[in-house]
Amino acid sequence: MERCREIERSIIKKFHKNIWRKFTRAVNDYELIEDGDRIAVCISGGKDSMLMAKLFQELSRHGKKNFEVVYLVMDPGYNPLNLQKIRENAELLQVPVTIFSSQIFDAVVEIEKSPCYLCARMRRGHLYNQARELGCNKIALGHHFDDVIETILMGMLYGGQVQTMMPKLHSTNFPGMELIRPLYLVREEDIIHWAGYNGLSFIRCACRFTEQSAACEDKEQISKRQEVKELIRELRKKSPFIEKNIFRSVENVNLDTVIAYKKDGQKRCFLEGYREKQKNREREVQEEHGTDQDGTDQGCKDVD
């Protein structure tokens, strides 16, 4: 009991600036929580989602929003040791978890091509479905700031596109359900610091494929993310503003300076209306200087 209180106090005091304040800022800036919400806080057992659960508890105690929370743990087929570790941490941190089984690992174990992509899609679907059955209208995932900027760079370097991991989005397959990411502005290094400061240990990747092949995602995909992590780490040595600039790059997109973009699934090109825009600009300039299109002065004339 006392140790849990110390861990909670550390969030509000020692980690107030780097964790608590950034958590509440994301909640407020991106309007992640509204009065009347019932939110399924999805806990994988790792450091990120466990911290998120504690942050939601603190927000429930001290926040101004009127909302309800369910702490949801999906067991996709963890080995007994990993599942027991999740239970022990939930008891230590006094997080009243609801655990349900999906056995997704069994469903994808025979898949050879991109099993982790399929696994992630299936996990998301099971979480939405279970959350809806529990009367929730939102699910909260523990993706943090570093996940966001790594996704931005991965999209550019390996996908040839500019995109980001959004702070919230509506579900396309579960009408009325929404996904939110409250750790959106929290740095991973601060989460690691919080866990270490409090002597906490959590499961890492508990996927069955980790135990079988030492890779919890498709090997190519995880190596790409690791490459991007290392790239950012090296760039940070030259400039301390690298991470923030990567993040801000998707906040400051100037559509007048991009060749093409997509809106609602439709591709738009800068050539659309290109000549018309120039003609309109020339007309504005001419009107501003009081000349017609052939350059004739349209100012005041002497009257005989």
N, C-alpha and C positions, 0 to 999 in steps of 0.2 A: 504493500500500500504506500509506504513512505517513498520507496524508490520511484514508483510511478509518479508521485507528486513532484519529486525532484526533476524528473524528465519533463513533466509538463511545465514546471517553472523555467526550465532552461529555454523552452520555446519562446516564452513571453519575455524573458530577461536577456540572457546571453545571446540568443539568436533572434532577438526582436527585429533588428534591422535587416538581416540577410535572409531570414526565413518568414517570420510572422508578417512583417510589413509587406513583403513582396507577395505573399499569399493573399492578403486582404486587398492589396492593390489590384491584383489580377481579377479577384472576385468582383471588385467595384468597377474597374475600368472596362472590363469585357461583359459586365452584367451577367455573371455566371449563375447567380442565385437570386431567385425572386420569392416574394412572400407566397406561401402555399405550396412551395416545391416539396416533393418527397424524393430524396436523392439516394441512389444506391452507390455508395463509395466502394469501388471495386478493389479488393486487396489480393495481390498476387503472392504476398509473403516477403517481397523484397523491401529494401530500405525506403524507396520512394512512396509506395502505396501505404506502408505502415505510418510514415510521417504524415502523409495526407490524412489518414484516419484521425491522428491526434490533432491535426490542425482543425479538422471539422468539429471535433469535440470542443476545442477551445472556442471556435466560432459560435457553436450552439450555446455556450455559456455566456459569452461576452458580446456577441454580435447583435445587430439591430434587426436582422431579417428573421421572419417567422417561417421556419422550415423544419422538415423532419429528415432523419438520416437512417439508412440501413447499411450496415457494414457487411458487404457481401464477398464471400470467398468461394471461388469455383475450384473444385478439385477435378482437373482434367485427366487425372491418372497419376498423380504424384506418388513417388515411393513413400512408404510409411514414415521414414525418418524426416523427409521434408514436410510432410503433412503435420507430423508431431511438432516440428519446429515452429510452424505457423501457429498452431494451437498454443504453444508455450509463450510465444511473443505476444499473442493476443491477450492471454491471461495476465502476463506481466504488465502490459500497457493498459490493461482494463478496457479493451475494445471488445464489445459484445458482438462477435462475428456470427453470421449465418452462413454455414457451409453447405454447398450442394455439389453433387457429383454429375459430371458430364461424360467422362471416359472418352474424351476427344483423342487422346494419345492412341487408343486402340483403333480409332477410326482412320487415322492418317499414317499408321505405322508402316503400311504396305505401299504408300505413295512414294514414288521415286523422284518425281519432278516437283520442286518447290513445295515440299510438305509443310514448311513453316508458314508459307503464305496461306495455304489452306487452313492450317491450324489456327492462325491468327483470326481469319475470317469466321471460323466456326466458334472460337472462343467469344468473339464480339457478339455474335448472334445469340449464343447461350446466355451471355450476361444481359443483353437487352431483354430477352424473353423472360428470364427469371426476375429481373427487376420489375418488369411490367406486371408479372403475376403477384409481386409484393406491393403493388399499388404505386410504384415509382414512376415519375415522368422524366427523370434524368439519371444518367450514369456518370460517375466521375472517375477518370483515369489518371494515373500518376506520372504522365509525361512532363518533363521539366525543361528549363531553358536550353540546356545543352542538346536535348533531343530535337528541339525546334531548329537550332542553327545547323546541326548536323544534317537534318532533313533538307534544309534549304540548299546546302552545298552539294549533297548527294543528288538532288534533283538537277542541279546545274551541270555537275561534272559527269554524271552517269546517265541522266535521263534527258538531258538537253531541254530542260524546261525550268521556268521560275515558278516555284510554288512553295507553300509552307504547311506546317502542321497547325491547323486552326485552333484557337482557344475554345471554340465551341462550334458545334454543327448539328443540324437536324438529321435524324436517321432517315434513310431512304426506304428501308425495308420494315421499319417499325413506326408507323405514323403516330405522331404525338410524343415520341421519345426524342431526347436530346442528349448529346455527349458533351461533357465539359472537362477542361483540363486546368484545375486550380493551381497547379505548381508551375504554370506557364512561365513565370518570371523568376523562379527559384533556381539557382545554380546547383549543379550536381556536387561540386566540391563542398558546398555548404551543407548539403544533406549528409555527405560522408563525414564531415566534421561533427555534425550533430550526433550521428550514430556513434562515432568514436569517443566523443566527449562523455557520452552516457554509458559507454561500455556495452553497446548493443550489437548483436550480430544477427543477420537475416539471411534467408536463403538467397542465392543468386539465381542463375538460370536453372530451374528445376525440371526442364524438359527432359523427357525420356531419351531423346536423341543425343543430349549432352552425355549421358552415361554410356551410350552405345558408340558414339563417333566423335566425341569431344567437340561437338558443334551444335549449339542450341538453335541456330537458324541455318538457312542454306549457307554453305561455306562461302560462296561467292558474295552473298549479301552481307554477311557479318564481316568479311574481310574489307569490303568497301566502307562500311561504317567505321571500322577501326582505322582505316587509312585516313578517313576524313577527320577523325578524332586527333590523330597524330599530326595531320596537316594544320589544324587549328592550333594545336599546342605549339608547333614550331613558329607559326605566324605570330602567336601571342608574345613570343620572346622578342620580336621586333617592334610590336606595337601592342600596348595594353588595351587598345580600343577595338581590336579585331572582332571579338565576339559581339559586342554591341553594334558594330557597324554591319555585320552580317544580318543581325536581327532587324536593324532599322532599314536595311535594303528592301525589305518587303512591306515596310510601312510607307516608304517614300517613292513608290513606283510612279513615274511620270509617263503617262500614256502617249504624250506628244513626242517622246524620244524612244519609243520602242517600235520595231518593225511590224510586229503582229502580236495579238493577244486573243485570249478566249474569254467569252462572256456567255454564261448560260449554255455552254457547250458549242457555241458558234464562234468560228474563227473570224477575227476582224483584222484587216490589213491597213497599214498607214496610207496606202494608195487610194482607199475609199474616200472620195471627196477631196483628194489632194489638190487638184486644179481649181475646184470650186472654192476651196478655202483661200487659195492665193488670190483669186479674182475678187472675193469678198474683201480681202485685206487691202487690195489695191483700190477698191471702190471706197473703202473707209478713209484711206489716206487722201484720195482725191477730194472727197467731201470735206475732210478736215482742212485741206488747203484751198478749198473753194475752186476747184477745177473740175471740168467734165472729163469724160473718158478720153477725148482726143487732146487733152491738155489745155484747152481754151479757158482763159480766165473767166470765172463766173462771178467775180466780185462786182462792186458798185461801178456803174458807168456814168460818165458825164451826161447830163440832160441838156439838150439844146434849149 
